[in-house]
């Protein structure tokens, strides 16, 4: 082999060329340690999320009970409708908790990637539930616009303000900030937060309407009119949540990860001459995965190729937050069109069916 070839200097598994001295792995592959550490962090985070969601559920149940009792006493359909909205959101928060608990289960042979997508399914279900409940509130608001009913504005305003305050506390508990610029917060927690924010918004609308009714002595139409405006805002957020959930389930590239940047970074790794068939997707909001075919120069030994693969995996884990990467090493670039690409495989399968 020519002396200029990067592999010619040393063919030992821990060649100085890589700058990675041998470490005591105790039989545990680096890829396994990388993924386990990330999953362990996610599981610890999910346990804390469960605790916050349970507190929010308790607060919401207290709101539902108060709104039903005072709604009946004040003859307020607005409070009773808001109680129904809150009751549906208790179910939504319960779905979020169940999904978090389910996501903590270990991987099996049947579900080799684990149960991380349970939280995405919960977010999808909660988005649909939000749309259904908002539709119910909107229909009720239209009916009250057509047939306004007298209510005790003072009681309505006080109870609704209390409900808005408790829902605000719950939303603050559940809300999560972005882990990094450009990243999205956890979808399951976003759905739960949206439930609570929508509760608070509807309650504020009911409180405002009650105050106006109290001061104007009979402007009953303001209550359903404000409720309709709140429904429009909630519907917009629910549709965005459904779109983001569908992106994860369709294995779209995460918004926070630029695939072109990943390609460029992998190509910058020494001895890499080509990268193709790159796929980046999400198992959950917190867990990203990647697969790629990487061609290296100099016809390296298996140990040397593995060292390059580990270097790539370490790089994408640190720079792009990709916890699980599967790299197929190749000794030369693939011809065009790329035989590894899904489009090529699909065309071959279709042509085979025609024959």
C-alpha positions as CSV (number, residue, x, y, z in Angstrom):
1,X,0.0,0.0,0.0
2,X,1.3,3.5,-0.8
3,X,2.9,5.5,2.0
4,X,0.6,8.4,1.3
5,X,-2.5,6.3,2.2
6,X,-3.9,7.4,5.6
7,X,-4.0,3.7,6.7
8,X,-0.4,3.0,5.9
9,X,1.1,4.5,9.0
10,X,-0.5,2.0,11.4
11,X,-3.0,-0.8,11.1
12,X,-3.5,-1.4,14.8
13,X,-7.0,-1.0,16.2
14,X,-6.1,2.1,18.2
15,X,-4.0,3.8,15.6
16,X,-2.6,7.3,16.6
17,X,-4.1,8.6,13.3
18,X,-7.5,8.7,15.0
19,X,-6.3,10.5,18.2
20,X,-8.4,8.1,20.3
21,X,-6.3,6.0,22.8
22,X,-7.7,2.6,23.8
23,X,-10.0,2.8,26.8
24,X,-11.3,0.1,29.1
25,X,-14.7,-0.5,27.6
26,X,-15.4,-3.7,29.6
27,X,-17.1,-5.3,26.6
28,X,-19.6,-2.4,26.2
29,X,-19.6,-0.8,22.7
30,X,-19.4,3.0,22.6
31,X,-22.6,3.2,20.6
32,X,-24.4,1.3,23.3
33,X,-23.1,3.6,26.1
34,X,-24.0,6.7,24.0
35,X,-27.6,5.6,23.5
36,X,-28.1,4.3,27.0
37,X,-26.8,7.6,28.5
38,X,-29.2,9.6,26.4
39,X,-32.1,7.3,27.0
40,X,-31.4,7.4,30.8
41,X,-31.4,11.2,30.8
42,X,-34.7,11.2,28.9
43,X,-36.3,8.7,31.3
44,X,-35.2,10.8,34.3
45,X,-36.7,13.8,32.6
46,X,-40.0,11.9,31.9
47,X,-40.3,10.9,35.6
48,X,-40.1,14.5,36.6
49,X,-42.7,15.4,33.9
50,X,-45.1,12.8,35.3
51,X,-44.9,14.5,38.7
52,X,-45.7,17.9,37.3
53,X,-48.6,16.5,35.2
54,X,-50.1,14.8,38.2
55,X,-50.1,18.1,40.1
56,X,-51.8,19.8,37.1
57,X,-54.4,17.1,37.0
58,X,-55.3,17.7,40.7
59,X,-55.6,21.4,40.1
60,X,-57.8,20.9,37.1
61,X,-60.1,18.5,39.0
62,X,-60.5,21.2,41.7
63,X,-61.5,23.7,38.9
64,X,-64.0,21.3,37.4
65,X,-65.8,20.7,40.7
66,X,-65.9,24.4,41.6
67,X,-67.2,25.4,38.1
68,X,-70.0,22.7,38.2
69,X,-71.2,23.7,41.6
70,X,-71.1,27.5,41.0
71,X,-72.3,27.2,37.4
72,X,-75.5,25.5,38.7
73,X,-76.0,28.1,41.4
74,X,-75.4,31.1,39.1
75,X,-77.4,29.5,36.2
76,X,-74.3,30.1,34.0
77,X,-74.1,27.9,30.9
78,X,-70.7,29.5,30.3
79,X,-69.2,28.1,33.6
80,X,-70.8,24.7,32.9
81,X,-69.4,24.6,29.4
82,X,-66.0,25.6,30.8
83,X,-66.2,22.8,33.3
84,X,-66.8,20.4,30.5
85,X,-63.8,21.8,28.7
86,X,-61.7,21.4,31.8
87,X,-63.0,17.8,32.4
88,X,-61.9,16.9,28.8
89,X,-58.5,18.4,29.5
90,X,-58.2,16.3,32.7
91,X,-58.6,13.3,30.3
92,X,-55.9,14.8,28.0
93,X,-53.5,15.3,30.9
94,X,-54.2,11.7,32.0
95,X,-53.3,10.5,28.5
96,X,-50.0,12.4,28.7
97,X,-49.2,10.8,32.0
98,X,-50.0,7.3,30.8
99,X,-47.9,7.9,27.7
100,X,-44.9,9.0,29.8
101,X,-45.2,5.9,31.9
102,X,-45.5,3.7,28.8
103,X,-42.4,5.3,27.2
104,X,-40.3,4.2,30.2
105,X,-40.7,0.6,29.3
106,X,-37.7,-1.3,28.1
107,X,-37.2,-2.2,24.4
108,X,-38.3,-5.7,23.3
109,X,-37.7,-7.8,20.3
110,X,-41.0,-6.7,18.9
111,X,-40.4,-3.0,19.7
112,X,-36.6,-2.8,19.3
113,X,-36.6,1.0,19.4
114,X,-38.5,1.0,22.7
115,X,-41.7,2.8,23.4
116,X,-40.6,6.4,23.0
117,X,-43.3,7.2,20.4
118,X,-46.0,6.7,23.0
119,X,-45.6,10.3,23.9
120,X,-46.0,11.3,20.2
121,X,-49.2,9.3,19.9
122,X,-50.5,11.0,23.1
123,X,-49.7,14.4,21.6
124,X,-51.6,13.4,18.5
125,X,-54.6,12.2,20.5
126,X,-54.5,15.3,22.6
127,X,-54.4,17.5,19.5
128,X,-57.5,15.8,18.2
129,X,-59.2,16.0,21.6
130,X,-58.5,19.7,21.8
131,X,-60.1,20.2,18.4
132,X,-63.2,18.2,19.4
133,X,-63.6,20.1,22.7
134,X,-63.0,23.5,21.0
135,X,-65.6,22.6,18.4
136,X,-68.1,21.8,21.2
137,X,-67.4,25.2,22.9
138,X,-67.7,27.0,19.6
139,X,-71.1,25.4,18.9
140,X,-72.3,26.2,22.4
141,X,-71.1,29.8,21.9
142,X,-73.0,30.2,18.6
143,X,-76.2,28.8,20.3
144,X,-75.8,31.4,23.1
145,X,-75.3,34.2,20.6
146,X,-78.6,33.2,19.0
147,X,-80.4,32.6,22.3
148,X,-78.7,34.7,25.1
149,X,-79.5,33.7,28.6
150,X,-79.3,35.8,31.8
151,X,-76.6,34.9,34.3
152,X,-75.2,36.2,37.6
153,X,-72.2,38.1,36.2
154,X,-70.5,38.6,39.6
155,X,-70.3,34.9,40.5
156,X,-69.3,34.0,37.0
157,X,-66.4,36.5,37.0
158,X,-65.1,35.4,40.4
159,X,-65.2,31.7,39.7
160,X,-63.8,32.0,36.2
161,X,-60.9,34.1,37.5
162,X,-60.1,31.5,40.1
163,X,-60.2,28.8,37.4
164,X,-57.9,30.9,35.2
165,X,-55.5,31.3,38.0
166,X,-55.3,27.6,38.8
167,X,-55.0,26.7,35.1
168,X,-52.2,29.3,34.8
169,X,-50.3,27.7,37.7
170,X,-50.7,24.3,36.0
171,X,-49.5,25.6,32.7
172,X,-46.5,27.1,34.3
173,X,-45.7,23.8,36.0
174,X,-46.0,21.8,32.8
175,X,-44.4,24.3,30.3
176,X,-41.0,23.5,29.0
177,X,-38.5,25.8,27.4
178,X,-36.6,25.0,24.2
179,X,-33.5,22.9,25.0
180,X,-31.6,24.9,22.3
181,X,-32.3,27.6,19.7
182,X,-34.4,26.2,16.9
183,X,-35.4,23.1,18.8
184,X,-39.0,22.2,19.7
185,X,-40.0,21.3,23.3
186,X,-41.4,17.8,24.0
187,X,-44.6,17.3,22.0
188,X,-46.4,15.5,24.8
189,X,-45.7,18.3,27.3
190,X,-46.6,20.9,24.6
191,X,-50.0,19.2,24.2
192,X,-50.5,19.2,27.9
193,X,-49.5,22.9,28.2
194,X,-51.8,23.8,25.3
195,X,-54.7,22.1,27.2
196,X,-54.0,24.2,30.3
197,X,-53.4,27.4,28.4
198,X,-56.6,26.9,26.5
199,X,-58.4,26.3,29.8
200,X,-57.0,29.5,31.2
201,X,-57.9,31.5,28.1
202,X,-61.5,30.2,28.0
203,X,-61.8,30.9,31.8
204,X,-60.5,34.5,31.3
205,X,-63.0,35.0,28.5
206,X,-65.8,33.8,30.7
207,X,-64.6,36.0,33.6
208,X,-64.4,39.0,31.3
209,X,-67.9,38.4,30.0
210,X,-69.2,38.0,33.5
211,X,-67.6,41.3,34.5
212,X,-69.1,43.1,31.4
213,X,-72.5,41.6,32.2
214,X,-72.3,42.7,35.8
215,X,-71.3,46.3,34.8
216,X,-73.7,46.7,31.9
217,X,-76.6,44.9,33.4
218,X,-77.4,42.6,30.6
219,X,-74.9,42.5,27.7
220,X,-75.2,38.7,27.5
221,X,-73.9,38.4,24.0
222,X,-70.3,39.3,25.0
223,X,-69.7,35.9,26.7
224,X,-70.2,33.7,23.6
225,X,-68.5,36.3,21.3
226,X,-65.3,36.3,23.3
227,X,-65.5,32.5,23.6
228,X,-65.5,32.2,19.8
229,X,-62.4,34.3,19.5
230,X,-60.6,32.1,22.0
231,X,-61.7,29.0,20.0
232,X,-60.1,30.3,16.9
233,X,-56.8,30.8,18.7
234,X,-56.9,27.3,20.3
235,X,-57.7,25.7,17.0
236,X,-54.7,27.3,15.4
237,X,-52.4,25.9,18.1
238,X,-54.0,22.5,18.0
239,X,-53.5,22.2,14.2
240,X,-49.8,23.1,14.7
241,X,-49.5,20.4,17.3
242,X,-51.0,17.8,15.1
243,X,-48.7,18.8,12.2
244,X,-45.6,18.4,14.4
245,X,-46.8,15.1,15.7
246,X,-47.4,13.8,12.2
247,X,-43.9,14.9,11.2
248,X,-42.4,12.6,13.9
249,X,-44.7,9.7,13.0
250,X,-43.8,10.1,9.3
251,X,-40.1,10.1,10.3
252,X,-39.4,13.6,8.9
253,X,-36.1,15.2,9.5
254,X,-36.3,17.1,12.8
255,X,-36.6,20.9,12.4
256,X,-33.6,21.5,14.6
257,X,-31.3,19.4,12.4
258,X,-30.0,20.5,9.1
259,X,-29.3,17.4,7.0
260,X,-26.9,19.4,4.7
261,X,-24.9,20.4,7.8
262,X,-24.8,16.7,8.9
263,X,-23.5,15.7,5.5
264,X,-20.8,18.4,5.5
265,X,-19.7,17.5,9.0
266,X,-19.4,13.7,8.2
267,X,-17.5,14.5,5.0
268,X,-15.0,16.5,7.1
269,X,-14.0,13.5,9.1
270,X,-10.5,12.3,8.0
271,X,-10.5,9.4,5.4
272,X,-14.2,9.9,4.5
273,X,-14.6,10.3,0.8
274,X,-18.4,10.0,0.3
275,X,-21.6,10.0,2.3
276,X,-24.9,9.0,0.9
277,X,-28.3,7.4,1.8
278,X,-28.4,9.7,4.9
279,X,-31.6,9.6,7.0
280,X,-32.3,11.6,10.2
281,X,-35.5,11.1,12.1
282,X,-37.0,11.3,15.6
283,X,-38.0,8.5,17.9
284,X,-39.5,11.1,20.2
285,X,-39.2,14.8,20.8
286,X,-36.0,14.1,22.8
287,X,-34.4,11.2,20.9
288,X,-33.0,11.5,17.4
289,X,-31.6,8.8,15.2
290,X,-29.6,8.6,12.0
291,X,-28.4,6.1,9.4
292,X,-25.9,6.7,6.6
293,X,-23.6,4.9,4.2
294,X,-20.0,6.3,4.5
295,X,-17.2,5.5,2.0
296,X,-13.6,5.7,3.3
297,X,-10.3,5.8,1.4
298,X,-7.4,3.4,1.5
299,X,-9.2,0.1,2.0
300,X,-8.9,0.1,5.8
301,X,-9.1,-2.9,8.1
302,X,-12.3,-3.6,10.0
303,X,-10.9,-2.1,13.2
304,X,-9.8,1.1,11.4
305,X,-13.2,1.4,9.7
306,X,-14.9,0.9,13.0
307,X,-12.8,3.6,14.6
308,X,-13.9,6.1,11.9
309,X,-17.5,5.0,12.4
310,X,-17.2,5.7,16.2
311,X,-15.6,9.1,15.5
312,X,-18.6,10.0,13.3
313,X,-21.1,8.8,15.9
314,X,-19.4,10.8,18.6
315,X,-19.4,13.9,16.4
316,X,-23.1,13.7,15.5
317,X,-24.0,13.0,19.1
318,X,-22.3,16.2,20.3
319,X,-22.9,18.5,17.4
320,X,-26.4,17.5,16.4
321,X,-27.9,15.7,19.4
322,X,-28.3,12.4,17.5
323,X,-28.2,9.7,20.2
324,X,-28.5,6.6,17.9
325,X,-26.5,6.5,14.7
326,X,-26.1,3.5,12.4
327,X,-23.2,3.8,10.0
328,X,-22.6,1.4,7.1
329,X,-18.9,1.6,6.1
330,X,-17.9,1.2,2.5
331,X,-14.4,1.0,0.8
332,X,-15.5,3.1,-2.2
333,X,-18.2,5.4,-3.3
334,X,-21.4,4.0,-4.9
335,X,-22.1,4.6,-8.6
336,X,-24.9,6.8,-9.8
337,X,-27.7,6.4,-9.5
338,X,-27.2,5.4,-5.9
339,X,-28.3,1.7,-5.6
340,X,-28.8,2.2,-1.8
341,X,-31.4,4.9,-2.2
342,X,-35.0,4.1,-1.4
343,X,-36.1,5.5,-4.7
344,X,-33.8,3.2,-6.6
345,X,-35.0,0.2,-4.6
346,X,-38.7,1.1,-5.2
347,X,-38.1,1.4,-9.0
348,X,-36.4,-2.0,-9.0
349,X,-39.3,-3.5,-7.1
350,X,-41.8,-2.0,-9.4
351,X,-40.0,-3.0,-12.6
352,X,-39.7,-6.5,-11.1
353,X,-43.5,-6.7,-10.6
354,X,-44.0,-5.7,-14.3
355,X,-41.9,-8.7,-15.4
